[in-house]
Amino acid sequence: FTDKILILCCSLIPLSLAISIFFADLLASICGIILIYFFLSKKNFDIFIKVKKEIIFFSIFFIIILVSLAFSDYKNESFLASFFYFRYFLLSLTIFYLLKKYVFYFKIFFFSVIISIGIVVFDSFFQKIIGFNLFGYPKVGSLTKDSLIYLTSFFNDEKKLGSYLVRLLPLLISILYYFNFKKLNYFYFALSGVIIFFTSERTALFLFIVLSLFYFLIIKKKLYFFVVGLLILSSLITFNQGFKYKYLDYTLMQVGFIKTYWNENYQDKLRYYSKEHEDLSYTALKIFQNNFMTGSGIKTFYGACNNLKQKKTIQNKDNKNSSTDKKITRNNILQCSTHPHNTYFQILSDTGLFTFIFVISFFIYTLKKNIKLILKKEINHIDLCFYFLNVGIILNLFPLIPSGNFFNNWLSLILFYPMGLWLYINQKIKINESN
């Protein structure tokens, strides 16, 4: 009976991530509670011994988070997000458990992912053509300078549709390759790319380009498709004023290449993304400097930032007199928000150096795995499945781009949900290599 509940909960999560994050988190929590019962009763315990290294790796990561909580000055704000963070990894273990125990579950997992993304894709095109989606949510946008209307599907007025598709698309591609559905793979890849473009989410489009590069690198004979795709994308952006402003002009304004219409002095420095994001990153580093080992705690960025502001003025006289500080700050100021809008700066400020090392190491590990697969002369369907699961991790942990809250439940579920299949395929590859 408990296994049936697990299968139902895991099957509903992909679509719930688009419709109701509360429901998706509730389903993940139910899976976690049942899995804790399995651990305590030692029921099916042998299955989990096969991924003991991964369990130890995450357990250390979680312990560091708890240490960060213990030393935080904002325990009330940080407690729930820190203490219950382990539920996301329990979701990964739940999917691994079901895949190992039931041969038929892989097909259930496959259909739950492909149907969920298929519904979102259909709803997005419905919204594009009709003007509103299946829930009646209209297209959202600005009729001022950029005159750009963009798609949001089930996310209503939140710009998360592109992020949802580009972060879950590698999971879908990996499963389709596992079952050798190549034509269906191309179909979903192309449709998702079109929708991502019309969401006007710049980070999502950039990640889709990265995904496309990885896609065509592994299909070596078709790398020219990537070049053709870039040319088509460039043409669409160039000849549509709304998209040209959003994707090109506005980005060039933010990095300081051209003057902005809202601030003539904005282009005084060339920046890695924008003045606001640099200020947030600068603030994150300042918080990290004060909490080098443990950070200030998860979900404490806003409080820690305000605390820094109380200790010194925005333009510190010491910074003005220090040439070293001038090089570091680049005239940056303390900028307070819910999070720094960059994964790695957030990890440094929230949980300190050790969690940063863990995450960046895992990112490099998956990147190395994929490079080896690209250089491999012959790859099978299991290799391709593992390759695109790694791509999903790389996209979610990609540095030097704006990101959502890394410890947010929505992004955490999107990161850890495919990890269950990753654990399963990784173990299968290890068994094949040993044989």
N, C-alpha and C positions, 0 to 999 in steps of 0.2 A: 504493500500500500504506500509506504513512504517513497519508494522508488517511482511510483506513478506520479506522486506529487512533485518530485524533483523533475521528472520529464516534462510535466505540464508547465512548471514555473520557468524552466530554462527555455522552453519553446516560445513562451510569451514575451520574453525579455526584449528581443530585437525590435519588435513592433512597439512595445511599451516605451522604448527609448525615444521614439518619435512622437508618441501620443501623450504619455504621462510618466514623467520621471519618478513621481511618487510611487506609482504602481510598480515600475521597474525596480526601484530600490526595495520595495516591500517583497517582491518576488525573490530578489537576491538574498534578502535577510532570511526569508523562509528556508531557502537552500542552505544558508549558513547554519541555522539552528539545527536542521536535520543532520547536517554533516558533523556538527559538534556532538550530537547524540551518537553517531557512528563511532567517532573517536573515543568517547567515554565508554561505550559498550564494547569497543573493539570489534564491532561488526564490520565485516569486509575490510579489515585493517590491512591485510596483505596487499591489496590493490595500491594503497598509498605508499607502501614501502618502496615501490618501483620509482617513485619521484621524490625520494627522501632528500636528495641534494637540493632540489628546487624548493622543497618545504623548509629546509634549513636556511637556504639563502633568503627566502622571504621572511622567515621568523626573525632573523638577525635584523633585517630591514625594519620590521615592525617593532622590535625591541628598541631600536634607535629612536623611532618615533615616540615611543612611550617615555624614553629618557628625555627627549625634547619637551614632552608634556610636563614631566616632573620638574624641570628647571624653568619652565615658562612662568612669566609674570602675569599671564592671562589665561589661567587654567580654566576658568568658567567658559570662555569663548572657545577654547581649544579642546576641551575634554571629549565631547561627543565625536567630533571629526577624527580625533587621534585614537581614542580607545577602541572605536568600532571600525577602524580602517581595515582590520583583518578580514571583514566579511567579503571584500572584493576578491581576495585570493581564495577564500572558501568557495566562491562561485566558480572560479577556475578549476578547483579540485572537484567540484560537483560534476562539471561537464566531463572532466577526465575520467571520473569514476563511472559515469554512465556509458561513455565510449568504450571503456575497458570491459565492463560487465555485460553490456548488451550489444551484439553485432548490429541489430536493427536500428539502434539509436542514431548511428551515423546518418542514416537516411532521414530520420525525424529531424535531426539537427540541420541537415542540408535543406529540407523543405521549410523549416521555420525561418531560416536566414533568407532564402531566395524569395519566399512569399512575402516576408516583411519588407524587404528592400523593393520588391516588385510593387507592392501596394503604395509605398512612398513615391516611387518613380511614376506610377500611373496617376497618383493624386497630384503630383507636381505638374505633369503635362495637362491634366484636367484644369488645374488652376491657371496655367499659362493660356489655354485656349478659351475657357469659359469666363475667367476673371475671378473665380473663387474656387475653393477646394471642396472636397466631399463633406466637410464640416461647416461649410459656408464662410470660411475665412478668406477675405479678399487679398489680392496681391498688395504688397506694401511698397512704399517708396516715396520719393521726393519729387515734387513738381516745380522745384525752384531752379537752382543753377544746373544740376546735372540731369533733371527731367528723367530720372531712371526709376522704373518700377521693377521690383525684383520678387522672386518666388520665395515662399516660406513654407508651403504645404501645411502639415499638421502643427508646425511650430508657431503659427499665427504671426504675431509681431516680433518674434525672436529670430535673429539671423543665425540659425543653427542648421538649416537644411543642408547646405554645402558641406559643413563639417561632418554631419551625420553620414552622408553618402561617402565622402572621401576616406573617412576613418574606418567604415565597415566594408567598403568595396574590396579591399585586399582579402578579407575573410571570405567573401563570396567567391572571388576569383580563385582562391586556394581550394575551396570545396569543389568548384566546377572543374578545375584541373584534376583533382583527385578522382572524379568520376568521368574524366575525359569528355566533358561537354564543351568543346572548344568554340563552336559556333555560338552557343548561348553565352559563352564568356565574352566574345566580341560584342554581342548585342547589348549586354548589360553595361559593359565598359563604355561603349559609345553613348548610350542613352544617359548614363550617369554623368558623363563629361559635359553633355549639353546642358543638363539641369544645373550642374555646379557653376557653369558659366553664367547662367541666367539668375543665379542667386546673388550675384555681385559681391560675393565674399572673397576678398583678395587672398587671404591665407588659404582658404579651401582650394582656390584655383591654383595657387602656387604648389600646394601639396599634391594636387592632381597631376601637375606637370612632372613633379618628382616621381609619382607613381607611374606615370606614362614612360618615363625614362627607364625605370627599373623593369617595366613590362617589356619594352622592346629590346632591352639589353639581354634579357634571357631568351627572347625569340630572335636570335642574332640575325637571321636572314631578312627580318622585317624591320630593321632599325630605321630604314628610310621613312616608314610610316610616322615615326616620331617627328622627323624634320618636316614632313608634309603637314602634320597636325599643328606644329608650331606656326607654320606659315599661314594656315587657315585661321588660327587663333589671332595672330597678329593683324590679319586683314579685317576680322570682325571687330577688333578693338579700334583699329585705325579709322574705319568708315562709319562707325556709330558714335555719335558725339557723347551720348550718355555713358557708354562703356569706356570710351576713350578717356573721358574725364575721371571716371571712377578708378579704372585699372592703371592708367598711365599718368595723366596729368596730376591727379591728387597724390599719387605715390611720389612723383618727382618733387612736388611741393614739400611733402613731409620729410624727404631725405635731404632737402636743401639745394636741389639743382636749379629750381626756378622759383620766382617770387610767388608768394601766396596772396590771394585777394583779401585775406583777413589780417595779415601781418607782414609788412614789407621787410622787416628785419628777421623773419623766420629762417631765411636761407643763409644766415651768417656762418653756419657750420654745415659740413657734410655729415650726415648721420646714418647710422645703420638701419634705422626705420623712421622714427619721428621724434620730435622734441619731447612729446609727452611720454613715449615709451622709454626714451633715454632717461628722463627724470625718474620714472618708476624703477628702472634698473639701477640707477644711481642710489635711490632710496633703499632698494633691496640690499645693495652692497654695504650701505651704511649700517643697516640693521644687522647684517651678517658680521660686520666688523665688531659689533658690540656683543654678539652671541656666536662666536666663531665655531664652537663645537656642536652646539645643540640648536641653534637658531632661536627664534622668539616663540615658536609654536605654530601649529597649523591654524589657519584662519585668524591670525593675529596681526597681519600686515598693517591694517588700518590703525589699530591701537598703538602698535610699535612706532609707526610713522608719526602719529600725533605726539607721542612721547618725545621723539627726537625734535619735533618742532618746538616743544616747550623748553627744551634745553638750549636751543640756539636759534637765532633769527634765520630767515630764508637766505639772506646774503651775509654769511659769516665773515667778520672782519679778518679773522685769521686766514681764511681761504683766499681772500683778496691779496694778502701780504705774502702768501706762500706760492712760489712758482711751481712747486711740485703739485700742490692742490689744484692749481689752474689746469695742469695737464690732465689730471684725473677727472675733474668735474666737468670740464668743457662748458662752464657757466651753467651747469645743471642745478636744479633746486629740488628740495624735498617735495615729492608728489604723493599724496595719500589716495589710496583706492582699496578695494577689497583684496586685491592681489597684484603682483607686479606685471601681469600679462606676458610673462615669459616663463616657461617651465623651469629652466635651470636657475634663473635668478630667484624664482619663488622657492625652490628647494633649498637654496643656500640661505635665504632669509628665514624660512619657516622651520627647517629642521637641521640646518647646519652642514658641515663638511662631509660627514660620513655617508649620509643619504645621497648627497651629490655624487660621491664616488661610486656608490652602488648603482645609481641610475645611469650615469655616464658610462660605466663599465658594461652594463647590460646593453646599452645602445651600441657601443663599439663591438661587443660580442656578436650581436645580430648582424651588424654591418659586415663584419669579417666572414660570417657564415655565408652571407649572400655573395660576397666577392668570390669566395671559393666555388660556389655553385655556378656563377657566371663563367668562370674559367674552366669549369668541368666540361669535358668533351661530350659526354653523354649523360643526360638527365632523364629520370623517369617521372611518372606522375606524382609519386610521393615527394620527390625532390622539389617539384614545382609547387606542390601544396605547401611545403615547409618554407620555400622561398618567399611566397606571397604573404604567409603569416609573419615572417620576419619583416617584410616591407611594411605591414600594418604597424608593427612595433616601432620601426624607424620613423614612420610618419607621425605617430603619436608622441614620440620623444625627440622630434627634429629640433635642433637648436637654432638660435639666431632668427627666429620668427615670432611674431606675436602669438600668444596662446591663451586659452581659457584657464580657469583655476585648476591646477593639476590635481588637487585633493578634492575637487568638487565631485559629487556622486555621479553626475552624468558622464563626465570625462573618464572617471575611474571605472565605471561599468563598461564603457566602450573599449577601454584598454584591457581590462581583465576578462571580459567575456570571450574573446578569441584565444586567450591564454590557455583555456582548457583544451582546445584542439591542438594548440602549440605543444603542450606537454605530451599529448597522445602521439602526435606525429614525430616529435623529437625522440621519444622513447622507441618508436618503431624504427627510426633511422639508426639509432644506436644498436638495436638488435640485429638489423641487417648488416651493419658494418662489422659487428663481432663475429657474424657467421661467414 
